[in-house]
Amino acid sequence: MLRARKKLGQHFLHDPAVIDRLVSTIAPEPKDTMVEIGSGRGALTQPLLETLEAIHVIELDVRLAEHLMKLVPEPQRLIMHRGDALKMDFSSLAPASGSLRIVGNLPYNISTPVLFHLLRHRAVIEDMHFMFQKEVATRITATPGRKEYGRLTVMLAPWVDAQACFDVGPGAFSPPPKVWSTVIRLTPRTEARFNIKNQEKFSALVARTFSMRRKTIARSLSGWLSREQISASDIDPGERPEQLRPEDFAKLANLESCDWTGNTKPP
């Protein structure tokens, strides 16, 4: 049996009840253009192919790719892409008329970068169902005022609708991880939920405030905006960043008077 590679963050899903529930949550239709990121040993690939006419699989591990091609009874229905999902042009996989559905049990160490890479291709993506580390899923779906609410929450808010579906314990995987996981449904938006005049400026402002999350908005944005400018946007300058709604950050970033620098890294 193929062993998981620690350096690739592999934890293979094997629990039949969890797999059945995951397939039910995804609800595949025969003609869906489905893309699975990371096939593992094929625990999800095979039940999806019971419904789908075909499936795209992106697999970095050559051992697993070769194993899956031998495992599937009709390998012509499996379109294998051997490589890194972070380098994949997902738009090129979309049919001329239609969109992609993305699924995967993502390694914890690349889950956030993969998500932001996919959102660059959101125009061709219908939905995404991923298994995230529970902590990450909680941050994605957090609401203002919660301790989990932060930069990741706000940066995703304009572009995606997120819904936590169900939690999965460590025992569902081999080897079992040290943390719980959560299946989450993400539905990309082609247009932002609220007005963002400059995405780079918005990103810089969000990064700055959450890098000083214990400080008030007025203090963290000192030199960028005055207390009076913040108040004029119907935002209390004495609030801390976790108390603001995502659209509040956009209102501040949209101010012409906001003096900023955009040298930030992605969340």
Backbone as CSV, one residue per row, in Angstrom:
resi,resn,N_x,N_y,N_z,CA_x,CA_y,CA_z,C_x,C_y,C_z
1,MET,0.840,-1.201,0.000,0.000,0.000,0.000,0.872,1.247,0.000
2,LEU,0.458,2.239,-0.763,1.216,3.472,-0.857,1.182,4.230,0.463
3,ARG,2.347,4.628,0.919,2.443,5.368,2.169,2.358,6.871,1.915
4,ALA,1.790,7.580,2.882,1.710,9.039,2.782,3.094,9.640,2.928
5,ARG,3.352,10.695,2.184,4.622,11.400,2.265,4.449,12.645,3.137
6,LYS,5.180,12.647,4.230,5.051,13.746,5.190,5.427,15.083,4.565
7,LYS,6.448,15.084,3.711,6.916,16.346,3.129,5.875,16.976,2.195
8,LEU,4.935,16.145,1.718,3.858,16.659,0.876,2.578,16.900,1.673
9,GLY,2.651,16.695,2.979,1.486,16.941,3.831,0.330,15.994,3.563
10,GLN,0.627,14.762,3.171,-0.425,13.831,2.761,-1.086,13.137,3.953
11,HIS,-2.412,13.148,3.956,-3.243,12.383,4.891,-4.381,11.832,4.053
12,PHE,-4.415,10.514,3.877,-5.358,9.903,2.945,-6.702,9.632,3.617
13,LEU,-7.759,10.127,3.027,-9.110,9.891,3.519,-9.486,8.435,3.262
14,HIS,-10.060,7.776,4.282,-10.402,6.362,4.102,-11.747,5.977,4.723
15,ASP,-12.347,6.836,5.520,-13.588,6.504,6.220,-14.767,6.489,5.236
16,PRO,-15.417,5.322,5.008,-16.510,5.241,4.030,-17.673,6.179,4.339
17,ALA,-17.994,6.356,5.621,-19.120,7.223,5.983,-18.822,8.676,5.635
18,VAL,-17.594,9.093,5.885,-17.197,10.470,5.558,-17.180,10.664,4.043
19,ILE,-16.664,9.671,3.329,-16.616,9.756,1.864,-18.026,9.861,1.285
20,ASP,-18.946,9.038,1.786,-20.337,9.088,1.307,-20.964,10.449,1.579
21,ARG,-20.707,10.982,2.772,-21.284,12.282,3.114,-20.682,13.392,2.249
22,LEU,-19.393,13.280,1.955,-18.729,14.272,1.123,-19.272,14.249,-0.305
23,VAL,-19.442,13.063,-0.855,-20.003,12.944,-2.202,-21.424,13.489,-2.241
24,SER,-22.214,13.195,-1.204,-23.573,13.710,-1.117,-23.586,15.235,-1.042
25,THR,-22.629,15.808,-0.321,-22.532,17.261,-0.195,-22.148,17.906,-1.526
26,ILE,-21.236,17.277,-2.244,-20.825,17.781,-3.562,-21.959,17.655,-4.567
27,ALA,-22.723,16.558,-4.476,-23.868,16.303,-5.363,-23.471,16.410,-6.835
28,PRO,-22.578,15.532,-7.304,-22.137,15.611,-8.701,-23.250,15.250,-9.682
29,GLU,-23.212,15.870,-10.847,-24.097,15.541,-11.953,-23.240,14.976,-13.088
30,PRO,-23.781,14.060,-13.903,-22.966,13.371,-14.919,-22.119,14.280,-15.795
31,LYS,-22.671,15.387,-16.240,-21.959,16.241,-17.195,-21.141,17.350,-16.540
32,ASP,-21.042,17.351,-15.200,-20.206,18.342,-14.527,-18.753,18.221,-14.991
33,THR,-18.098,19.362,-15.160,-16.648,19.360,-15.385,-16.004,19.496,-14.015
34,MET,-15.658,18.347,-13.445,-15.152,18.281,-12.081,-13.630,18.179,-12.096
35,VAL,-12.990,18.950,-11.210,-11.538,18.907,-11.065,-11.215,18.557,-9.616
36,GLU,-10.488,17.463,-9.427,-10.061,17.082,-8.085,-8.595,17.441,-7.898
37,ILE,-8.306,18.179,-6.841,-6.926,18.549,-6.528,-6.396,17.563,-5.494
38,GLY,-5.453,16.746,-5.899,-4.875,15.756,-4.996,-5.774,14.552,-4.848
39,SER,-5.496,13.496,-5.589,-6.374,12.318,-5.585,-6.127,11.394,-4.408
40,GLY,-4.931,11.496,-3.803,-4.597,10.519,-2.769,-4.627,9.120,-3.356
41,ARG,-5.265,8.214,-2.657,-5.383,6.833,-3.149,-6.660,6.625,-3.946
42,GLY,-7.355,7.689,-4.244,-8.568,7.578,-5.063,-9.839,7.404,-4.268
43,ALA,-9.799,7.682,-2.958,-10.973,7.462,-2.104,-12.175,8.280,-2.546
44,LEU,-11.939,9.490,-3.041,-13.038,10.332,-3.518,-13.213,10.215,-5.024
45,THR,-12.133,9.992,-5.735,-12.174,9.917,-7.201,-13.119,8.824,-7.678
46,GLN,-12.988,7.653,-7.098,-13.787,6.511,-7.567,-15.288,6.704,-7.349
47,PRO,-15.753,7.108,-6.162,-17.194,7.322,-6.007,-17.726,8.477,-6.862
48,LEU,-16.906,9.487,-7.119,-17.352,10.570,-8.000,-17.549,10.051,-9.424
49,LEU,-16.658,9.147,-9.848,-16.766,8.590,-11.201,-17.960,7.652,-11.369
50,GLU,-18.573,7.259,-10.269,-19.798,6.464,-10.381,-20.940,7.296,-10.963
51,THR,-20.802,8.626,-10.861,-21.810,9.538,-11.403,-21.293,10.317,-12.598
52,LEU,-20.080,10.823,-12.499,-19.522,11.685,-13.541,-19.161,10.910,-14.805
53,GLU,-19.282,11.580,-15.938,-18.824,10.975,-17.195,-17.299,10.945,-17.237
54,ALA,-16.661,11.981,-16.631,-15.206,12.055,-16.594,-14.810,12.998,-15.461
55,ILE,-13.528,12.928,-15.086,-13.042,13.815,-14.039,-11.588,14.197,-14.327
56,HIS,-11.258,15.467,-14.093,-9.876,15.924,-14.155,-9.258,15.721,-12.766
57,VAL,-8.043,15.238,-12.737,-7.323,15.077,-11.464,-5.964,15.749,-11.588
58,ILE,-5.646,16.595,-10.614,-4.327,17.225,-10.542,-3.565,16.566,-9.412
59,GLU,-2.477,15.887,-9.751,-1.723,15.133,-8.742,-0.227,15.378,-8.914
60,LEU,0.390,15.875,-7.848,1.820,16.167,-7.871,2.663,14.914,-7.684
61,ASP,2.159,13.971,-6.903,2.902,12.751,-6.561,2.760,11.734,-7.692
62,VAL,3.856,11.446,-8.376,3.833,10.530,-9.523,3.342,9.144,-9.109
63,ARG,3.698,8.685,-7.919,3.264,7.361,-7.439,1.752,7.271,-7.413
64,LEU,1.113,8.316,-6.871,-0.340,8.304,-6.738,-1.022,8.429,-8.089
65,ALA,-0.445,9.233,-8.971,-1.021,9.381,-10.307,-1.011,8.047,-11.046
66,GLU,0.104,7.340,-10.986,0.206,6.037,-11.667,-0.710,5.012,-11.021
67,HIS,-0.800,5.045,-9.690,-1.678,4.125,-8.964,-3.132,4.329,-9.376
68,LEU,-3.547,5.581,-9.460,-4.940,5.874,-9.780,-5.283,5.466,-11.204
69,MET,-4.377,5.669,-12.134,-4.635,5.289,-13.526,-4.850,3.779,-13.654
70,LYS,-4.183,3.015,-12.794,-4.352,1.557,-12.805,-5.600,1.134,-12.036
71,LEU,-5.991,1.946,-11.064,-7.097,1.597,-10.181,-8.454,1.791,-10.838
72,VAL,-8.575,2.836,-11.645,-9.859,3.184,-12.267,-10.172,2.197,-13.389
73,PRO,-11.369,1.571,-13.383,-11.717,0.576,-14.408,-11.699,1.122,-15.838
74,GLU,-12.108,2.376,-16.009,-12.123,2.991,-17.338,-11.226,4.223,-17.317
75,PRO,-9.909,4.029,-17.437,-8.962,5.140,-17.285,-9.159,6.274,-18.285
76,GLN,-9.843,6.004,-19.399,-10.087,7.077,-20.365,-11.031,8.140,-19.813
77,ARG,-11.743,7.805,-18.735,-12.640,8.781,-18.100,-11.912,9.631,-17.066
78,LEU,-10.648,9.334,-16.835,-9.853,10.073,-15.875,-8.802,10.884,-16.637
79,ILE,-8.898,12.196,-16.548,-7.971,13.086,-17.248,-6.930,13.550,-16.236
80,MET,-5.753,12.953,-16.310,-4.732,13.182,-15.303,-3.812,14.339,-15.686
81,HIS,-3.625,15.252,-14.721,-2.684,16.357,-14.887,-1.619,16.188,-13.807
82,ARG,-0.441,15.797,-14.195,0.628,15.577,-13.225,1.367,16.895,-13.010
83,GLY,1.218,17.456,-11.841,1.878,18.719,-11.584,1.330,19.411,-10.352
84,ASP,1.744,20.649,-10.190,1.437,21.462,-9.020,0.185,22.276,-9.279
85,ALA,-0.812,22.144,-8.401,-2.054,22.901,-8.555,-1.816,24.405,-8.524
86,LEU,-0.771,24.843,-7.841,-0.463,26.273,-7.754,0.045,26.833,-9.078
87,LYS,0.398,25.956,-10.000,0.879,26.397,-11.314,-0.119,26.077,-12.421
88,MET,-1.251,25.514,-12.055,-2.235,25.091,-13.048,-3.052,26.272,-13.562
89,ASP,-3.242,26.330,-14.863,-4.136,27.312,-15.472,-5.538,26.694,-15.486
90,PHE,-6.293,26.938,-14.428,-7.615,26.323,-14.308,-8.573,26.819,-15.382
91,SER,-8.395,28.034,-15.838,-9.286,28.565,-16.877,-9.199,27.726,-18.149
92,SER,-8.034,27.133,-18.392,-7.866,26.329,-19.609,-8.634,25.010,-19.533
93,LEU,-9.063,24.600,-18.334,-9.793,23.342,-18.174,-11.299,23.514,-18.368
94,ALA,-11.760,24.752,-18.319,-13.202,25.003,-18.396,-13.716,24.758,-19.805
95,PRO,-14.904,24.164,-19.923,-15.497,23.980,-21.245,-15.878,25.315,-21.864
96,ALA,-16.064,25.325,-23.193,-16.386,26.573,-23.899,-17.649,27.207,-23.338
97,SER,-18.630,26.395,-23.048,-19.862,26.900,-22.418,-20.092,26.094,-21.149
98,GLY,-19.739,26.678,-20.023,-19.873,25.966,-18.758,-18.793,26.401,-17.786
99,SER,-18.762,25.751,-16.652,-17.827,26.143,-15.607,-17.279,24.905,-14.912
100,LEU,-16.327,25.145,-14.031,-15.675,24.061,-13.303,-16.269,23.897,-11.915
101,ARG,-16.220,22.677,-11.424,-16.486,22.400,-10.031,-15.199,21.790,-9.470
102,ILE,-14.706,22.354,-8.377,-13.408,21.949,-7.830,-13.621,21.238,-6.498
103,VAL,-12.912,20.137,-6.291,-12.997,19.412,-5.029,-11.595,19.012,-4.591
104,GLY,-11.441,18.721,-3.309,-10.148,18.231,-2.883,-9.980,18.180,-1.378
105,ASN,-9.121,17.260,-0.956,-8.643,17.196,0.426,-7.256,17.813,0.402
106,LEU,-7.176,19.133,0.606,-5.935,19.865,0.391,-4.951,19.666,1.541
107,PRO,-3.670,19.468,1.217,-2.656,19.474,2.281,-2.727,20.792,3.042
108,TYR,-2.645,20.727,4.351,-2.837,21.923,5.168,-1.846,23.039,4.827
109,ASN,-0.632,22.644,4.419,0.406,23.658,4.208,0.209,24.477,2.932
110,ILE,-0.662,24.034,2.029,-0.871,24.789,0.790,-2.324,25.213,0.596
111,SER,-3.187,24.949,1.571,-4.621,25.171,1.361,-4.950,26.628,1.055
112,THR,-4.380,27.565,1.803,-4.689,28.981,1.570,-4.098,29.486,0.251
113,PRO,-2.827,29.200,-0.070,-2.311,29.622,-1.382,-3.112,29.056,-2.555
114,VAL,-3.523,27.792,-2.463,-4.321,27.193,-3.539,-5.650,27.927,-3.690
115,LEU,-6.270,28.258,-2.570,-7.555,28.944,-2.617,-7.437,30.292,-3.326
116,PHE,-6.422,31.085,-2.986,-6.263,32.389,-3.630,-5.865,32.248,-5.103
117,HIS,-5.122,31.195,-5.421,-4.801,30.935,-6.832,-6.078,30.618,-7.616
118,LEU,-6.937,29.813,-7.039,-8.194,29.467,-7.703,-9.084,30.690,-7.908
119,LEU,-9.081,31.601,-6.949,-9.943,32.774,-7.069,-9.514,33.691,-8.208
120,ARG,-8.289,33.544,-8.679,-7.883,34.279,-9.883,-8.613,33.746,-11.115
121,HIS,-9.143,32.533,-10.991,-9.873,31.900,-12.092,-11.366,31.802,-11.774
122,ARG,-11.833,32.659,-10.869,-13.207,32.535,-10.370,-14.263,32.673,-11.463
123,ALA,-13.934,33.340,-12.559,-14.916,33.547,-13.632,-15.369,32.223,-14.252
124,VAL,-14.552,31.162,-14.109,-14.908,29.876,-14.725,-15.209,28.813,-13.678
125,ILE,-15.341,29.204,-12.408,-15.572,28.226,-11.343,-16.979,28.385,-10.767
126,GLU,-17.736,27.304,-10.781,-19.096,27.309,-10.220,-19.052,27.210,-8.700
127,ASP,-18.324,26.234,-8.189,-18.190,26.077,-6.742,-16.967,25.237,-6.417
128,MET,-16.613,25.232,-5.133,-15.470,24.463,-4.660,-15.851,23.799,-3.340
129,HIS,-15.495,22.542,-3.190,-15.695,21.819,-1.940,-14.338,21.296,-1.483
130,PHE,-13.879,21.810,-0.342,-12.557,21.453,0.147,-12.612,20.965,1.580
131,MET,-11.643,20.110,1.896,-11.402,19.700,3.266,-10.257,20.574,3.792
132,PHE,-10.583,21.478,4.705,-9.583,22.361,5.293,-9.317,21.949,6.743
133,GLN,-8.166,22.332,7.252,-7.946,22.279,8.686,-9.047,23.111,9.337
134,LYS,-9.649,22.590,10.393,-10.810,23.252,10.996,-10.502,24.692,11.371
135,GLU,-9.308,24.947,11.850,-8.933,26.313,12.232,-9.017,27.266,11.041
136,VAL,-8.562,26.800,9.876,-8.603,27.631,8.671,-10.048,27.851,8.226
137,ALA,-10.857,26.785,8.253,-12.264,26.910,7.873,-12.994,27.889,8.780
138,THR,-12.676,27.860,10.066,-13.308,28.778,11.012,-12.914,30.215,10.720
139,ARG,-11.668,30.427,10.328,-11.227,31.779,9.967,-11.927,32.263,8.700
140,ILE,-12.120,31.371,7.742,-12.769,31.754,6.487,-14.214,32.184,6.723
141,THR,-14.916,31.475,7.598,-16.350,31.710,7.802,-16.650,32.598,9.007
142,ALA,-15.620,33.128,9.657,-15.820,33.922,10.869,-16.597,35.206,10.589
143,THR,-17.270,35.695,11.606,-18.005,36.954,11.528,-17.334,37.988,12.426
144,PRO,-17.558,39.288,12.165,-16.924,40.325,12.977,-17.195,40.122,14.472
145,GLY,-16.178,40.375,15.272,-16.306,40.234,16.710,-15.742,38.939,17.252
146,ARG,-15.559,37.937,16.381,-14.987,36.663,16.826,-13.476,36.718,16.742
147,LYS,-12.804,35.989,17.619,-11.343,36.030,17.646,-10.741,35.440,16.369
148,GLU,-11.493,34.556,15.691,-10.986,33.938,14.472,-11.071,34.878,13.261
149,TYR,-11.861,35.931,13.417,-12.068,36.888,12.333,-10.776,37.657,12.098
150,GLY,-10.309,37.674,10.837,-9.031,38.329,10.591,-8.799,38.622,9.129
151,ARG,-7.536,38.725,8.791,-7.149,39.131,7.440,-7.682,38.174,6.381
152,LEU,-7.581,36.866,6.642,-8.071,35.889,5.672,-9.564,36.065,5.440
153,THR,-10.329,36.239,6.499,-11.776,36.430,6.399,-12.106,37.619,5.501
154,VAL,-11.454,38.742,5.785,-11.765,39.985,5.073,-11.325,39.930,3.619
155,MET,-10.172,39.333,3.345,-9.680,39.279,1.969,-10.534,38.367,1.083
156,LEU,-11.158,37.358,1.679,-12.028,36.472,0.904,-13.441,37.027,0.747
157,ALA,-13.868,37.825,1.708,-15.268,38.269,1.764,-15.794,38.899,0.474
158,PRO,-15.027,39.721,-0.245,-15.591,40.325,-1.457,-15.838,39.323,-2.577
159,TRP,-15.109,38.213,-2.568,-15.045,37.364,-3.756,-15.652,35.974,-3.609
160,VAL,-16.066,35.593,-2.412,-16.540,34.225,-2.247,-17.603,34.143,-1.158
161,ASP,-18.598,33.295,-1.364,-19.564,32.943,-0.329,-19.108,31.620,0.272
162,ALA,-18.966,31.575,1.572,-18.407,30.397,2.242,-19.406,29.790,3.211
163,GLN,-19.486,28.463,3.203,-20.395,27.742,4.101,-19.701,26.494,4.628
164,ALA,-19.574,26.397,5.940,-19.035,25.184,6.555,-20.095,24.090,6.491
165,CYS,-19.722,22.919,6.001,-20.687,21.823,5.811,-20.679,20.825,6.967
166,PHE,-19.526,20.258,7.286,-19.442,19.340,8.428,-17.989,19.138,8.819
167,ASP,-17.790,18.713,10.063,-16.446,18.478,10.598,-16.056,17.012,10.430
168,VAL,-14.752,16.785,10.357,-14.226,15.431,10.176,-13.096,15.217,11.183
169,GLY,-13.188,14.130,11.929,-12.184,13.826,12.936,-10.920,13.236,12.345
170,PRO,-9.825,13.245,13.101,-8.540,12.725,12.614,-8.588,11.264,12.183
171,GLY,-9.450,10.473,12.816,-9.504,9.046,12.510,-9.985,8.706,11.121
172,ALA,-10.522,9.685,10.406,-10.999,9.439,9.038,-9.852,9.391,8.041
173,PHE,-8.637,9.718,8.510,-7.479,9.800,7.628,-6.395,8.814,8.036
174,SER,-5.558,8.502,7.061,-4.382,7.678,7.321,-3.169,8.365,6.668
175,PRO,-2.159,8.713,7.469,-2.133,8.702,8.931,-3.039,9.797,9.485
176,PRO,-3.538,9.629,10.708,-4.422,10.662,11.267,-3.669,11.948,11.559
177,PRO,-4.190,13.092,11.146,-3.552,14.369,11.502,-3.765,14.667,12.975
178,LYS,-3.122,15.694,13.472,-3.250,16.066,14.877,-4.420,17.002,15.128
179,VAL,-5.116,17.380,14.055,-6.198,18.355,14.171,-7.446,17.844,13.463
180,TRP,-8.580,18.461,13.768,-9.825,18.180,13.070,-9.845,18.932,11.743
181,SER,-10.683,18.453,10.843,-10.861,19.088,9.541,-12.316,19.514,9.376
182,THR,-12.563,20.377,8.414,-13.919,20.819,8.099,-14.103,20.844,6.584
183,VAL,-15.205,20.283,6.133,-15.574,20.397,4.712,-16.292,21.726,4.534
184,ILE,-15.846,22.497,3.558,-16.406,23.818,3.341,-16.785,23.998,1.874
185,ARG,-17.934,24.626,1.646,-18.393,24.940,0.283,-18.108,26.408,0.001
186,LEU,-17.431,26.670,-1.103,-17.070,28.027,-1.490,-17.655,28.328,-2.866
187,THR,-18.405,29.406,-2.961,-19.013,29.801,-4.228,-18.433,31.150,-4.644
188,PRO,-17.585,31.166,-5.682,-16.957,32.423,-6.094,-17.970,33.398,-6.705
189,ARG,-17.659,34.664,-6.581,-18.454,35.744,-7.158,-17.639,36.401,-8.270
190,THR,-18.268,36.634,-9.423,-17.547,37.278,-10.524,-17.377,38.771,-10.263
191,GLU,-18.304,39.357,-9.497,-18.188,40.757,-9.113,-18.100,40.847,-7.592
192,ALA,-17.319,41.792,-7.114,-17.125,41.924,-5.673,-18.438,42.235,-4.966
193,ARG,-18.577,41.734,-3.744,-19.786,41.950,-2.954,-19.982,43.432,-2.626
194,PHE,-18.894,44.157,-2.534,-18.967,45.594,-2.270,-17.878,46.277,-3.093
195,ASN,-17.995,47.573,-3.232,-17.116,48.332,-4.121,-15.688,48.405,-3.590
196,ILE,-14.736,47.989,-4.413,-13.317,48.114,-4.107,-12.678,48.849,-5.278
197,LYS,-12.257,50.076,-5.046,-11.696,50.877,-6.133,-10.305,50.394,-6.533
198,ASN,-9.540,49.925,-5.563,-8.161,49.511,-5.811,-7.858,48.296,-4.945
199,GLN,-7.753,47.119,-5.576,-7.569,45.878,-4.820,-6.257,45.881,-4.034
200,GLU,-5.204,46.423,-4.615,-3.911,46.449,-3.934,-3.968,47.344,-2.691
201,LYS,-4.652,48.453,-2.825,-4.793,49.372,-1.701,-5.636,48.742,-0.589
202,PHE,-6.712,48.071,-0.977,-7.564,47.357,-0.019,-6.752,46.309,0.732
203,SER,-5.962,45.523,-0.002,-5.145,44.475,0.601,-4.127,45.054,1.566
204,ALA,-3.510,46.173,1.188,-2.509,46.804,2.044,-3.131,47.309,3.340
205,LEU,-4.311,47.902,3.240,-4.964,48.445,4.429,-5.387,47.326,5.382
206,VAL,-5.945,46.257,4.836,-6.349,45.118,5.668,-5.132,44.506,6.363
207,ALA,-4.037,44.338,5.617,-2.820,43.765,6.194,-2.279,44.641,7.318
208,ARG,-2.299,45.948,7.110,-1.760,46.862,8.121,-2.576,46.813,9.405
209,THR,-3.885,46.864,9.289,-4.717,46.891,10.497,-4.617,45.586,11.281
210,PHE,-4.619,44.453,10.597,-4.578,43.178,11.322,-3.177,42.822,11.809
211,SER,-2.156,43.501,11.284,-0.807,43.302,11.836,-0.687,43.986,13.192
212,MET,-1.661,44.851,13.479,-1.712,45.552,14.770,-3.111,45.423,15.349
213,ARG,-3.605,44.197,15.400,-5.018,43.982,15.697,-5.424,44.396,17.111
214,ARG,-4.468,44.548,18.015,-4.810,44.984,19.367,-4.940,46.505,19.465
215,LYS,-4.519,47.183,18.403,-4.625,48.633,18.392,-5.945,49.062,17.759
216,THR,-6.358,50.273,18.048,-7.563,50.809,17.423,-7.282,51.108,15.956
217,ILE,-8.360,51.243,15.180,-8.221,51.576,13.768,-7.470,52.902,13.607
218,ALA,-7.788,53.858,14.455,-7.137,55.166,14.355,-5.627,55.053,14.549
219,ARG,-5.198,54.233,15.495,-3.766,54.092,15.768,-3.070,53.285,14.672
220,SER,-3.708,52.191,14.218,-3.063,51.361,13.199,-2.982,52.075,11.852
221,LEU,-3.902,53.004,11.600,-3.892,53.741,10.330,-3.302,55.144,10.476
222,SER,-2.636,55.371,11.573,-1.980,56.668,11.774,-0.989,56.927,10.643
223,GLY,-1.089,58.092,10.020,-0.253,58.414,8.873,-0.926,58.097,7.556
224,TRP,-1.984,57.277,7.614,-2.772,56.954,6.415,-4.067,57.758,6.403
225,LEU,-4.769,57.724,7.547,-6.045,58.424,7.682,-6.123,59.054,9.063
226,SER,-6.788,60.190,9.157,-6.986,60.843,10.453,-8.235,60.276,11.121
227,ARG,-8.385,60.527,12.413,-9.585,60.117,13.140,-10.825,60.739,12.496
228,GLU,-10.697,61.984,12.047,-11.836,62.676,11.444,-12.247,62.017,10.126
229,GLN,-11.275,61.608,9.340,-11.580,60.933,8.071,-12.250,59.580,8.315
230,ILE,-11.794,58.870,9.328,-12.407,57.582,9.662,-13.833,57.791,10.147
231,SER,-14.036,58.757,11.022,-15.376,59.049,11.534,-16.323,59.470,10.419
232,ALA,-15.806,60.212,9.442,-16.635,60.675,8.326,-17.129,59.514,7.467
233,SER,-16.487,58.349,7.609,-16.919,57.146,6.877,-17.883,56.305,7.701
234,ASP,-18.425,56.899,8.788,-19.355,56.206,9.692,-18.710,54.998,10.356
235,ILE,-17.421,55.121,10.652,-16.680,54.074,11.337,-16.069,54.681,12.589
236,ASP,-16.232,54.011,13.715,-15.691,54.489,14.979,-14.176,54.295,14.987
237,PRO,-13.389,55.370,15.037,-11.927,55.230,15.030,-11.389,54.504,16.255
238,GLY,-12.217,54.347,17.300,-11.801,53.635,18.502,-12.017,52.133,18.431
239,GLU,-12.638,51.650,17.335,-12.850,50.206,17.181,-11.541,49.514,16.827
240,ARG,-11.473,48.214,17.145,-10.356,47.395,16.705,-10.737,46.683,15.408
241,PRO,-9.754,46.212,14.641,-10.067,45.683,13.302,-11.060,44.524,13.289
242,GLU,-11.029,43.664,14.321,-11.942,42.521,14.307,-13.405,42.925,14.509
243,GLN,-13.637,44.195,14.827,-15.003,44.672,15.019,-15.598,45.295,13.756
244,LEU,-14.762,45.500,12.732,-15.237,46.102,11.486,-15.749,45.044,10.525
245,ARG,-16.742,45.395,9.725,-17.222,44.523,8.666,-16.251,44.595,7.482
246,PRO,-16.213,43.561,6.634,-15.324,43.624,5.469,-15.535,44.871,4.614
247,GLU,-16.797,45.270,4.439,-17.071,46.450,3.607,-16.559,47.736,4.241
248,ASP,-16.372,47.743,5.578,-15.818,48.923,6.238,-14.364,49.148,5.822
249,PHE,-13.627,48.066,5.686,-12.244,48.186,5.233,-12.196,48.761,3.816
250,ALA,-13.139,48.334,2.978,-13.194,48.852,1.613,-13.527,50.339,1.609
251,LYS,-14.443,50.764,2.479,-14.803,52.184,2.564,-13.581,53.029,2.902
252,LEU,-12.763,52.538,3.831,-11.564,53.280,4.216,-10.530,53.288,3.084
253,ALA,-10.346,52.133,2.451,-9.367,52.046,1.366,-9.792,52.875,0.160
254,ASN,-11.098,53.055,-0.020,-11.606,53.800,-1.173,-11.444,55.307,-1.023
255,LEU,-11.121,55.773,0.183,-10.971,57.211,0.402,-9.770,57.749,-0.382
256,GLU,-9.984,58.793,-1.148,-8.911,59.385,-1.939,-7.798,59.904,-1.040
257,SER,-8.157,60.264,0.178,-7.183,60.843,1.102,-6.310,59.795,1.789
258,CYS,-6.606,58.527,1.556,-5.857,57.459,2.230,-4.453,57.346,1.624
259,ASP,-3.433,57.684,2.432,-2.044,57.603,2.000,-1.521,56.220,2.392
260,TRP,-1.050,55.449,1.427,-0.763,54.047,1.706,0.493,53.592,0.964
261,THR,0.986,52.416,1.365,2.027,51.699,0.625,1.544,50.276,0.450
262,GLY,1.737,49.708,-0.722,1.166,48.395,-1.020,2.133,47.245,-0.958
263,ASN,3.226,47.378,-0.190,4.222,46.304,-0.133,3.806,45.235,0.862
264,THR,2.806,44.429,0.506,2.295,43.390,1.405,2.355,42.041,0.735
265,LYS,2.334,41.023,1.555,2.318,39.643,1.052,0.882,39.123,1.145
266,PRO,0.525,38.103,0.281,-0.823,37.541,0.384,-1.043,36.858,1.714
267,PRO,-2.320,36.770,2.209,-2.581,36.157,3.519,-2.214,34.699,3.515
